[in-house]
């Protein structure tokens, strides 16, 4: 009986077919690599050996192969074998060469049938070695680890070259004639601000860009406005940061100050009465594989990727996208985008520091056009000629003439966009913090793109008849697909010692078959098999007389209960899905260990180059329950940066850019404090030597934090860092 239709099972079977295809493609790729001259030594070895095999096998008998011919071919292949041999196993090429030479000289074409069977037997011997040495399960336990390494390698491609950051600021958002397309009624709308790195790239350029820049795989959300209510002329005065921008701010200690500084400058340029909320977003310089002038390098960046080069901002395919969306409850199930306004980055760069400001038409989603809107009849404030930026190029005078025709009210959005690309003056201007900040932002954008590409959407809205038809046809397709995939995987796993008992039986049978094929000429065996087949059919046709037997119901019941022994034996062979589930948690542990190792390296680099911490490490913080008098130790990751003591829930929360649990500022009366009598009474005696009490200005005024260091040495290091941070004379000035 088959299983009911399930989309998840269909996706699982397709993934299993994909893994089988990857195995075949891996073998084909290895063959193509051998003959493609990518490695000259390896291809030369394969060419010499192939020619040698053909020459030797074409001779009628081994005796006709002269000693001079054999020795010359042998020594001709030696230099290539030397260059292609692995350095850690120098004895392997000699052994393989001896076996290869002996086989070519002594092999007789009369016994060609033993060649494929013998090859399979030798391969099964190798698989048995992997099973005995404990490497069999690595194929399943290293899945998470290898996938993580592959994903990190793609992310590191973005970081292989220093990409200066450009600062993008969007603000002064308001709309007019914003109505629903179906009924033309006002509604509750908000604007989602996006940065699309490949909006103006065609299919070919988009594919090339995705190969070198993982972050270009999706549009990155900068923020979204808060809906002012039901109106056709909304004014979006408040903009909230997106989750991606929030993570970037948490991971970079000084990026908030930079964005706030540009926010004040942008707001100041709009005039005192027209100041609107704005949002800033750092974007890395686009990259390309085209050969360009040498990138900036210094002692802080010793290694660069010569395959990649920076692309000028004027040639960028990116754009700022403003999506006008509904805020109704049902819009979350359907497409809630009313339209988009697209402003290319190249045009922002061409406008200089003035930026772009004006009204723009709201067009269909996915558009690449940037059409300026109509000039309002009574503008609220006349902008000066200097502060209008490129508004003059986007403004159109109202046409006079046919005054009787009513004007077409197109939905429009007013926006001001500023973009300031970062310019590196020379080697001295390139700092470690700049390089690390660029890496962190590229990594966050690549992680967001990878997450959006792996997630899928669901479609709601289908008739019951269609659902029933899909369930019926999909269920049959699902079961047939599962049967074929299981059969292929079980057939392969029968030979790789997934079930040692069955594989040993097959190995003995193949070894016996190989012995027969190596002893008796293949043509004799083929003749014997054909004669046996015709003899069997001749006997059953003319001499065999079946006997009539009385059917016994109990025998049929026993047969149905026990089943076919051969079928049961085949069904006992595990499939790849069975093996994946068997080693699932072990693979998860391997992946988690690899993730921690990669995260630790990134964390140390970020703490050293960006945060410039005096101390960082894991400890436990005392938590008091406000409802009861109980307390507990909670694990945390803390650091001292400048005059601040900051802690997170764990190292993972710090790595992923989550908000901190709390912080203390060392200013005024701050530093270390002794344990109170209440602390001495509550704390266990064994914890007191490792307890550190720190006080300073917290979010709610003066605050004290009690920490438990891992050991006494860590306690001394933490106390020295707190004393240095709190006794610095700059602390008072920073406050």
Secondary structure, 3 states (H helix, E strand, C coil): CCCCCCHHHHHHHHHHHHHHHHHHHHHHHHHHHHHCCCCHHHHHHHHHHHHHHHHHHHCCCHHHCCHHHHHHHHHHHHHHHHHHCCCCCHHHHHHHHHHHHHHHHHCCHHHCHHHHHHHHHHHHHHHHHHHHCCCCCHHHHCHHHHHHHHHHHHHHHHHCCCCCEEEEEEEEEEEECCECCCCCCEEEEEEEEEEECCCCCCHHHHHHHHHHCHHHHCEEEEEEECCCCEECCCEECCEEECHHHHHHHHHCCCHHHHHHHHHHHHHHHCCCCCCCCEEEEEEECCEECCCCCCCCCECCECCCCCCCEECCHHHCCCEEEEEEEECCCHHHCCCCEEEEEEEEHHHHHHCCCCCEEEEEECECCCCCCCCECCCCCCCCCCCCCCCCCCHHHHCCCCCCCCCCCCCCCCCEEEEEEEEECCCCCCHHHCCHHHHHHHHHHHHHHHHHHHHHHHCCCCCCCCCHHHHHHHHHHHHHHHHHHHHHHHHHHHHHHCCCCCCHHHHHHHHHHHHHHHHHHHHCCHHHHHHHHHHHHHHHHHHHHHCCCCCCCCCCHHHHHHHHHHCCHHHHHHHCCCCHHHHHHHCHHHHHHHHHHHHHHHHHHHHHHHHHHHHCCCEEEEEEEEEECCCCCCEEEEEEEEEEECCEEEEECCHHHHHCCCCCCEEEECCCCCEEECCCHHHHHHCCHHHHCCEEEEEEEECCEEEEEEEECCCHHHHHHHHHHHHHHHHCCHHHHHC
